[in-house]
Amino acid sequence: MRPLALLAVWVALPVALAVRIHNALHYPPEWGFDAAFSWEYIEALRKVWHLPAPDAGWSTADPPLYYALAAALMRVANAPPLVPWLNLLLGLGIAALAARLVRQLAPSDAGRAWLAAGLVLYLPAHVHMSAMVNKEMLAAFMTSAAICLVADPARTREEARPALRRALAAGVAAGLALLTKLSGVLAAPACAAAYVLDARERIAMRSRALRSAASSPRSSAAGSSRAIASSTATSSRTRCRRTSSCSTCRPASARSRTTCASRSPPSRTRRC
């Protein structure tokens, strides 16, 4: 990386981290989008540890994964200010996944990976949601993990067993995204579409290989026939050059002179 870009990274990343830590320490946990309804859901799970009825509250119809994690954190340490720190860590994880994916796609350009992380960290909605008690950050993290696993260029070169483990991990991440938020259902079709496109590409490559293999015997046979004909003609010309009596390889004028000379009577020699 260039010195100026390196300096920007060393300045921008600590500032982004400092902003999130400040928000987690000073932003009231009961503030934010639907924060009051989220706390009702978390308290219901913390007390009885079973899912409430979907119509029991504003947020109880949502998937329960984030609220269950927050309730488990509240059972370990009954301190509501600790819950926003969960979103802070998830937000940093999303930025790390973005940098990792870009690094895999462009391994020779480290600055691009840092730029991707910076764009995520300084996204205004990302900064806001990192300080609030809501399910958005967990859903974004699980979706990002599924996409990062599927979009890795190394996936197409893996053996069967590592490829199966990667597919299972991507499926688990997509399923957890759905258990966090209903819009996380889009992660599974996105992962499936990547595998379908890869399968189509493999089928196309196999069909091209089969067509090439089918046409190669014909071309080799035609080439062999031409080579045989060429070698036969060359050998016949060589034999003709070695044979002085061959009338086929001689020019027409030479043949006519030879013929006339053979037909003309022998000249008489005068004696002195």
N, C-alpha and C positions, 0 to 999 in steps of 0.2 A: 504494500500500500504506500501511497505517497505521504510525505510528512504532514501535509495539511489535512488530508483525509484521516490520518491516524489521530491527529490532534482533535479533529471534530468528533471522532468516535469516543475518545477518552473524556471529552467534555459532555457530549450529548447523553451518553448512557448513564453516567452518575446523576445528571440532572433529572432524567426520567425516573430513575430509582428514588431519588430524594423526593420528588413530587408525590410519588405513590406512598412512600412511607409517611410523609406529612399528612396526606389525606386519610390514611388508615388510622393515624393517631388522633386527628382532630375532627374528622367528619363524623357527625352523630350517626350511630348505627340505625336509628329509627327513621332517618331521612332516606330519600331516594324513591325511585319508581316502585310503587306497590310495596313499600317496605313494611308497612303495618300489617298487610295481609300475609306477607312472607313470614313475619315473626309469629303470627297466629298459627301458621302451618308448622313452623319449627317447634313451637311450644307444645302443640298437640302431639307431635311425634316424640318429643322429649319426655312427656308425661306418661303416655300409655304405650308408645312404641308400636303402633299399628296405624294403617292408613285410615284417615277419616273419610267420610262419605264425600263424593265429588261435589255435592251441593251444600256441604257444611260451611264453606267459606269462599272468598273470592279466588284464592289461589289453590284450593284443595283439588280442583279438577286438573291441575297441571301434573306432569310426571314428577315422581317423588325423589329422584336421586340427589339433587342438590339439597333439598330440605332434610333428607335423611343424614347426609354428611354434616350439615350444620347442627342437627340435633345430636348426633354422636359427639361432635366437638363440645356442645353445651353440656353433655353428660360428663365428659372428662373434666372440663373446667367450666363451671357455670359463670362465664364472663362474656356477655354479649359483644364487647368491643373486640374480642378475638375473631369473631366470624368474618368481618371484612378482610382480615389478613388472608383468609382462604382465597378470596377473589384476587388479592394482590399477587399471591403465588401463582395462581392460574393465569393471570395476565402476563407475568414474566415467562411462564411456560409457553404461551402462544407465540411470543416474540422469539423465543429460542427455537421453536419448531419452524417458524418462517425462515430464520437464518439458516437452519440446518437444511431445509429443502432447497433454498437458493444455492447453498454451498454444494449440494449434490448435483444440481443442474449446471453450475458453473464453477467447477473446482479450482480453476486457475485464477478466479477473480474473487478474492476475499472481501474486497470493498463492497461488492454487490450484496453479499450476505449481511454485512453490517448495516447497509442501507435498508434492506428489507426489515431487519429488526427495529431500526429507528423509525421507519414508517409506521410499524405497528404500535410501538411505544408512544408515539406522539399523535396517534389518531385520537381526536377529541372524545368520541364515544367510548373508546377503549379506556381513556383516562377516567372518565366519569364512572363507568361501570366497575372499575377496579376498586372503588371506594364504597360501593353500595352492596346491600344484602339482596342479591337476586341471583337467578339461575343463568344469566346470560354468559358469564365468563366460563362456567363449567361446560355449557353447551358448545361454546366456541372452541374451547380446548379439545374436547373430544372429537369434534368435526375436523379440527386442524390435524390432530394425530392420525385420523383415518386417511386424510388426503396426503399427509406427508409419507405415510407408509406405502400408499398406492402409487404416488407420483415419483417415487424414487427410481432413477434410471437403472440402478443395479437390480431391480426386481426382475427385469426381462432376462438377465443372465444368471439367475440363481438356479441351483439344483432343485429337485422335486421337494425334498424335505424342508429346506429353508424357505422355499416359495410357499409351501403349505402353512408354515408357522407365520409367515408374513400375512397371508390371506386371513388366517384366524385372528391375528392381532387387529387387522383392519376391520374385520367384522365385529369384533368385540368393541372397538372404539366407536364404530357407527351405531351399534346397539346402545351403548352408554349415552351417546348423544341423543338418541330417541328417548331414553329413560330420563333425560334431563329436561328436554323441551320438545314439544311436538314438531317444531320445524326441523329438528334434527333428523327427521325421517329422510331428508334429502341426502344425507351422507351415504346411506346404503346404496341408492341408485347411482350415485356418482362413482363409488368404488366398483360397483358391478359394471358400469359402462366402461371403465378403464380396462377391466379384464376382458370384456366382450371385444373391444377394439384390438387388444393384443391377440386374441384368438383369431379374429379376422385377418390380421396381418400375418400370423403364422400360416393360416390356410392359404393365403395368397402366395406366400413365399414357397410353400410346399408344392402348390400347383405349378408355379414357374419352374421349380426344380424338376418336376416330373416331365414337363414339356421339353425342357432342355435335354433331359436324359433320353427322352424318346426321339428327339431329332438328331442327337449326336451319332447313333449308329448309321443313319442314312447318310449324314455328311461324311462320316469316316469311310463308308463303303464307296461313295462317289469319289472321295479323295484317293482311295486305294486304286480304283479303276483308272483314274487319270494318271496316277503314278505308274501303274503297270504299263499303260499305253505309251506313256512318255519314255519309260525305260526300254520298251521294246523297239520303239522308233530309233532311239539313240543307239542301241546295240546293232540294229540293222544297218544304220548309216556307217557305223564303225567298221562293220564287216565289209561293206561296199567299198570303203576307202582302201581297205587292205587288199581287196581283189582288183587287179588291174583290168580284168576282162569283163567287168560288169558294165553292161550297156545302159542300165537303168539310171545309175548315178552320174553318168557323163553328160555333158551338155549336148544339145542337138547338133551343134556345129562340129564338135569333136567326133560324134557318132557318124556324121555324114562324111567327114574327111576319112575316117577309118574305113567306112564302107567303100568310098570311091577308091581309096588306095588298094583295097583288097581286090577290087574288080579290075583295076587297070592292069594291062599286060606288063610284064617285066621289061624294062628298057634294055636295048641291045648295046653292048659295049664294043666300040670300034677298036680294032687293033691297029696299031701303027706299024 
